[in-house]
Amino acid sequence: MNATKAVEPPVADAVTGHWVDRLAPRAARPFLRLARIDRPIGWWLLLLPCWWSTALAATHAGLPWPDPRHLLLFLVGAVAMRGAGSTYNDIADRDLDAQVERTRSRPLPSGQVSTRAAAAFLAVQALVGFLVLIQFDAFAIGVGLCSLVPVAIYPFMKRVMSMPQLVLGLAFSWGALMGWAALLDQVGVPALLLYAGTIAWVVGYDTIYAVQDIEDDEIAGIRSSARFFGARLRLAVGACYGAAVLLIGLAAYGAGAGLLGCLGVAAFAAHLGRQVLRLKARDGREALALFRSNRGAGLILFAGLAADTINQGWPT
């Protein structure tokens, strides 16, 4: 179906009144939606572990602030690779998405974009991500390329395992390794702890996200952690978030973070605790709001880690 002639149904979880719907050329809108530009929370959640890792690496190296060039490169790369990953996921899931109320309005199942056009768009986004990646040194490039393994297998995991969010965590947390690798040309213990903690964070917030689809997933036979945990949903998300705070706190300590870094971790923990208290099974609207609030949680943590780096690097 021609994208310029297709009816454009609203995407269920898009930001209301986003510039994609108001200002973008009509022919471009389905592709921008395919890349989730109208749902920016995705690239924020991909970006934030990169920024955390950049700040902790700077602290460990005794630098006065996180590398601004690295922060900018990670921003561009996160937007490009989030778009590429979402496009790939939608190509793989186009038949399943047609069976779920929240996702059947996406460009592929609704017929706004052909599979061939989506594949070409995927290649363009991946090229942008690759051009960003090669701005780093060889070690960081190698680490970045390894992230393609969990990215490639994730869309198929919801067909074969009850906790596909674990594989999503492996992919979405990769930035926790990248900031450290880009600056220090290695992957140290603090980076590994940060990676593990971020995986727990991803499993927690994506379980909240999956609450929106429990009923449709049950009908379609799609597996998710929200279905797996069932009545233990709040306890399980709380356990994930508790593990995330513990591991990220250990990463900050191992990197040499001081008081401001600890305060950032504490504020991050408080934000996650509030999410757990507000979480209700099968309340999709509240689940989406709580999921989106993780951008704020992640920015709070980054602010604490970055302020700690700047404070320690300030001349005494």
C-alpha positions in Angstrom: 0.0 0.0 0.0 1.3 3.4 -0.9 2.3 5.3 2.3 1.0 8.6 1.0 -2.5 7.2 0.3 -2.9 4.9 3.3 -5.1 5.9 6.2 -2.9 6.8 9.2 -4.4 5.2 12.3 -3.0 6.7 15.5 -0.2 4.6 17.1 -1.5 3.6 20.6 1.4 4.5 22.8 2.8 7.5 20.8 3.2 10.9 22.4 0.0 13.0 21.8 0.6 15.9 19.5 4.1 14.9 18.6 5.8 16.9 15.8 5.8 13.8 13.6 2.0 14.0 13.4 1.9 17.8 13.1 4.9 18.9 11.0 6.5 16.0 9.2 5.7 15.4 5.5 2.9 13.0 5.2 4.9 10.5 3.2 7.6 10.5 5.9 5.4 9.9 8.9 5.0 6.1 8.6 8.8 5.8 8.5 9.3 8.1 11.4 6.8 6.1 13.4 8.5 2.9 12.3 11.7 4.3 13.9 9.7 5.3 17.0 10.6 9.0 16.6 7.1 9.7 18.0 7.9 7.6 21.0 11.2 9.1 22.2 11.3 7.2 25.5 12.9 4.2 23.6 16.1 6.1 22.6 16.3 7.7 26.0 16.4 4.3 27.6 19.0 3.2 25.2 21.1 6.3 25.7 21.1 6.6 29.5 23.3 3.6 30.2 25.8 5.0 27.8 25.8 8.3 29.7 26.1 6.6 33.1 29.0 4.6 31.8 30.7 7.7 30.4 30.4 9.5 33.7 31.7 6.6 35.7 34.6 6.1 33.4 35.5 9.8 33.7 35.4 9.5 37.5 37.6 6.4 37.4 40.1 8.1 35.1 40.2 11.3 37.3 38.8 13.5 34.5 37.0 16.8 35.4 33.9 15.9 33.5 32.3 13.3 31.2 33.6 13.5 27.6 31.2 15.9 25.8 32.1 14.4 22.4 31.3 10.9 23.6 28.0 12.0 25.1 27.0 13.6 21.7 28.0 10.5 19.7 26.1 8.3 22.0 23.0 10.5 21.6 23.1 10.3 17.8 23.9 6.6 17.9 21.0 5.8 20.3 18.4 7.6 18.1 19.7 5.8 15.0 20.1 2.3 16.6 16.8 2.5 18.5 15.1 3.3 15.1 17.0 0.4 13.4 16.2 -2.0 16.2 12.5 -1.0 16.2 12.3 -1.4 12.5 13.9 -4.8 12.6 11.6 -5.8 15.4 8.5 -4.7 13.5 9.6 -6.6 10.4 10.0 -9.8 12.5 6.8 -9.2 14.5 4.5 -7.9 11.8 2.1 -10.9 12.0 2.0 -10.9 15.8 1.5 -7.2 15.9 -1.6 -7.5 13.8 -3.1 -9.6 16.6 -2.5 -7.2 19.4 -4.7 -4.1 19.9 -1.9 -1.8 20.9 0.4 -2.7 18.0 -1.9 -3.4 15.1 -1.9 0.3 14.1 1.9 0.2 13.6 3.0 1.0 10.0 3.7 -2.5 8.9 0.6 -4.4 10.2 -1.6 -1.5 9.2 -0.2 -1.5 5.6 1.3 2.0 5.6 4.8 0.7 4.8 5.8 -2.4 2.8 8.2 -5.0 4.2 10.7 -4.1 1.4 10.6 -0.4 2.1 11.0 -1.1 5.8 14.1 -3.2 5.1 15.6 -0.4 3.1 14.9 2.1 5.9 16.5 -0.3 8.3 19.7 -0.4 6.3 19.9 3.4 6.2 19.5 3.7 10.0 22.0 1.0 10.6 24.5 2.8 8.3 24.1 6.0 10.5 24.7 3.9 13.6 27.8 2.4 12.0 29.2 5.8 11.0 28.8 6.9 14.7 30.5 3.7 16.0 33.6 4.1 13.8 34.3 7.5 15.5 35.6 5.4 18.4 38.8 3.3 18.6 39.1 -0.3 17.6 38.3 -1.8 21.0 35.1 0.2 21.4 34.1 -0.6 17.8 34.5 -4.3 18.6 32.4 -4.0 21.8 29.7 -2.2 19.9 29.5 -4.8 17.1 29.0 -7.5 19.7 25.7 -5.8 20.7 24.2 -7.0 17.4 23.9 -10.6 18.7 21.2 -9.9 21.4 19.6 -7.3 19.1 19.3 -9.9 16.3 17.7 -12.7 18.4 15.4 -10.6 20.7 12.3 -10.4 18.4 12.1 -14.2 18.3 12.5 -14.8 22.0 8.9 -14.0 22.9 8.0 -17.1 20.9 10.2 -19.5 22.8 10.8 -18.2 26.4 8.7 -16.8 29.2 11.1 -13.9 29.9 12.1 -12.3 26.6 12.8 -9.2 28.6 16.1 -10.8 29.7 17.3 -10.7 26.1 16.0 -7.2 25.6 18.0 -6.3 28.7 21.2 -7.7 27.2 20.7 -5.5 24.2 19.4 -2.3 25.8 22.0 -2.3 28.5 25.0 -2.5 26.1 25.7 1.2 26.5 26.8 0.5 30.1 29.9 -1.2 28.5 30.3 1.3 25.7 31.1 4.5 27.7 33.8 2.7 29.7 35.2 1.0 26.6 35.3 4.3 24.6 37.3 6.1 27.2 39.4 3.5 28.9 39.9 1.0 26.1 38.8 -1.9 28.3 35.7 -3.3 30.1 36.5 -3.1 33.8 34.6 -4.6 36.8 32.6 -1.4 37.4 31.4 -1.5 33.8 30.3 -5.1 34.2 28.5 -4.4 37.4 26.8 -1.4 35.7 25.8 -3.7 32.8 24.3 -6.3 35.1 22.4 -3.6 37.1 21.1 -2.1 33.9 19.8 -5.4 32.7 17.8 -5.8 36.0 16.5 -2.2 35.4 15.4 -3.1 31.8 13.7 -6.3 32.9 11.8 -4.3 35.6 10.6 -1.4 33.4 9.8 -3.6 30.4 7.7 -5.9 32.7 5.8 -2.7 33.6 5.4 -1.9 29.8 4.2 -5.4 29.1 1.2 -4.9 31.5 -0.5 -3.0 28.7 -0.7 -6.2 26.5 -1.5 -9.0 29.0 -5.0 -9.7 27.7 -4.0 -9.6 24.0 -0.8 -11.6 24.7 -2.8 -14.3 26.4 -5.1 -14.6 23.3 -2.2 -14.5 20.8 0.1 -16.8 22.9 2.8 -14.2 23.1 5.1 -14.7 26.1 6.1 -11.8 28.4 7.5 -11.3 32.0 4.2 -9.6 33.0 2.3 -12.8 32.1 5.0 -15.0 33.7 5.0 -13.1 37.1 1.2 -12.9 37.2 0.0 -12.1 40.7 3.6 -11.6 41.9 4.1 -8.7 39.4 4.8 -6.0 42.0 7.1 -8.2 44.0 9.0 -9.2 40.9 9.4 -5.7 39.6 10.5 -4.6 43.1 13.2 -7.4 43.1 14.4 -6.3 39.7 14.7 -2.7 40.7 16.3 -3.7 44.0 19.0 -5.7 42.1 19.5 -2.8 39.8 20.1 -0.3 42.6 22.5 -2.6 44.4 24.6 -3.4 41.3 24.7 0.1 40.0 25.6 1.3 43.5 28.5 -1.2 43.5 29.6 0.0 40.1 29.6 3.6 41.3 31.6 2.6 44.4 34.1 0.6 42.3 34.6 3.5 39.9 35.5 5.8 42.8 32.3 7.8 43.0 31.8 10.1 46.0 28.9 11.6 47.9 27.1 13.2 44.9 27.3 9.9 43.0 25.8 8.1 46.1 23.0 10.7 46.3 22.3 10.1 42.6 22.0 6.4 43.2 19.7 7.0 46.2 17.5 9.3 44.3 17.3 6.8 41.5 16.3 4.1 44.0 13.6 6.4 45.4 12.1 6.9 42.0 12.1 3.2 41.2 10.5 2.5 44.6 7.7 5.0 43.8 7.0 3.1 40.6 6.6 -0.2 42.4 4.2 1.3 44.9 2.0 2.7 42.1 2.1 -0.4 39.9 -1.2 -2.2 39.4 -1.8 -5.3 37.4 -3.8 -4.9 34.2 -3.9 -1.1 34.5 -2.4 -0.3 31.0 -2.7 3.4 31.2 -0.8 3.7 34.5 1.8 1.1 33.3 2.6 3.3 30.3 3.1 6.4 32.5 5.3 4.5 34.9 7.3 3.0 32.1 7.9 6.5 30.6 8.9 7.9 33.9 12.1 5.8 33.7 13.6 8.6 31.6 13.4 10.8 34.6 14.9 8.2 36.9 17.8 7.7 34.5 18.5 11.4 34.1 18.5 11.8 37.9 21.1 9.1 38.2 23.2 10.6 35.4 23.0 14.0 37.0 24.4 12.6 40.3 27.2 10.7 38.6 28.1 13.6 36.3 28.0 16.1 39.2 30.2 13.8 41.2 32.8 13.7 38.4 32.8 17.4 38.1 33.0 17.9 41.9 36.0 15.5 42.2 37.7 17.1 39.2 37.3 20.7 40.6 40.6 22.3 41.7 41.0 22.3 45.5 
